[in-house]
Amino acid sequence: MGIPVVNLADFNSADPNLKAAFVGQLGKAFEETGFVAVKNHGISDELIAELYQHVEEFFKLPVDVKKSYEIPGLAGQRGYTSFGQEHAKGFDAPDLKEFFQFGQEVVDGDPIKNEYPENVMVNDVPPFTPTLLKAYRAFEQSGNALLRAIALYLGLEEHYFDTHVHNGNSILRAIYYPPITSEPKSAIRAEQHEDINLITLLVGASADGLEILNMKNEWVAVTSLPEQIVCNVGDMLQRLTNNRLRSTTHRVVNPPKEKWSTPRYSIPYFLHPKSNMSLACLDSCIDESHPKVYEDYSAGEYLDERLREIGLKK
């Protein structure tokens, strides 16, 4: 399936017509599909290649070395999370993956720094941590531009999200799906789920497997070109817009048997606001035809609830 493609350079251009067209294209894609491919996203090919290289180097480390970067009590929000710890909401079987998470680095004296645990520095792969930080900042910039377009589409002031996401609780996650060595109990590497956050940006993947559930309730493989990133709506944005923008269900399936020996790497950036942002449905998204369907929550309260549901927090 070729998902809708938008050109972020149009939004960042000085041409108001190109900018307006981008806003309409992005909003329409998020209403109808929930996923979009973004070209000219501002994350360089060189940085992406460097990122995947060091991610692969990290996951090839011995298990006991990787486990030295697993910090109890952080609910997987920083550092390494070993194989089989996370499961999708509503499912008991663990996903067939391990991952490493890197979070916000507050450098401007904002007191919110006290809310965030320190990032875990990986000494065994010296370029790993600085490359994660460089990629995090690039994703942050692209994601913020996409949120400005979303704000305009929703009839909000363009910079509505800016203060909520500045020093927000966003996460860069490097995921490793190991090779399959015996007949799996399920055809699914990562069970169907929706993302927790506002929007997710996904740069490449070393193997196919991503599928989305379309409007006809059919699973469809998602493909994007190498120079594109995939962006999708998360549950926080769905709540905020009272289901106007839908958080699309997606999953990762196992490869065909002849490719079982192939591992899969994937690096999503989960764009979160600060914990105190209200996710109360926007007044502009509520009317007689669309009554309010969600309770008022803060982003922090919602994240905490979801981390418990997926088994990362007790």
Phi, psi and omega in degrees: 000129172270109179285161181305143181244133176234157184246106184297337177298330178295318180292324183275000182281169178273359182271112183298331179290317177297318180297315180295321179296319178299314180303314180295319181294316181295313181298317179298317179297319181289328177287322189265329186238324184084349179232149176210148173262136184242124174254164186052048186275350175091002177257114191292151176301323181296317179294319179298316179297317179297318180300309181295325179300311184284330174298315178298319178299320180295311185288346175276353177296154176303150184304317182295329177289314178300319181295339177292345178258012178262117188254111180301145175089356181262003179053034178073007186281345174218146175078202189270142171235121188287169187303135171079015182275330186254143173226158179289153176303128179089000180234141180268329183292132180288150173291151184270065186207162167230161183205167177230134182241139180234132186242193187297138171249107181274122186237004185247017177082003179300127181297347179297343176308328182291342179280340189257137172290157178292147173292152181268119181276130181260103183282337184285341173230085189309322181283351188300305185295311179298329178289321176300317180296317180298316179293320179304314181294324179292317176297319181302315181294314180294318180297320179296323177296318179296322178294327177294322177294320178298318179302314179298319180298327181275002180080018178266169173294142188308322186262024181308316186276346191306308184291333181286328184259349175297123186059031179289174188270039182292154184230133169258121185243125173259120186248140177235120172257107184295163174303150178271122187253348177209167183305116182286153179288339183220159177275005189250129173275320175226115187296160183303139184196170170241149180284153186280326198277194178285299174220156176242137174245127183239121180257111175056184172190146186281352178205158178293173176147337182288131176227146175241154178267115186275181184297339179268010180065034179247142175277127184230132179291139179258129176232144173220157181283159184304328184273008182249153166248153179260135180232136178223159179283138175255174185297327181296319178289326176298315178297314183300323184263011176054041178077006176296315173257120189263138175280112188279133176290134179214167182206171173238124183258159178292152176284168173300158189305323182293348179246015180302330183283356182269120175287166177232131175244142180212141184228091175270151173245116181265109184275110179249149170276181170296157186294336184273001178294132176283134175259015177304136183306134178297138179303325183290348180256010180241128173205186183299325179280341182227073179295156181298129185246355183236145171291157176288131178222155165269161179299321180295318179296318182292318179299315181301317179298315184290323178297327176290320182295330182261009171087006180273339180234138182266000000 
